[in-house]
């Protein structure tokens, strides 16, 4: 397998917040981006819903606290994702 580099630009605060989330999952930015890319290939599109209207918030069950939790109706905005990882 040959490797290549991808250069992207993003807001420094977004990068820092994403790195915190990924660190809490035990992965780095490179791993997270590779997961995204593989899921995009697998689903043949963006691997999460894109909408223009806000979706209703689904509370996380207490039994899932501290675990990775996603479902088909996952609807938290990106800035609220950390709440799901507490």
Helices and strands as residue ranges (DSSP letters): H 12-25, H 29-43, G 62-64, G 78-80, H 81-84
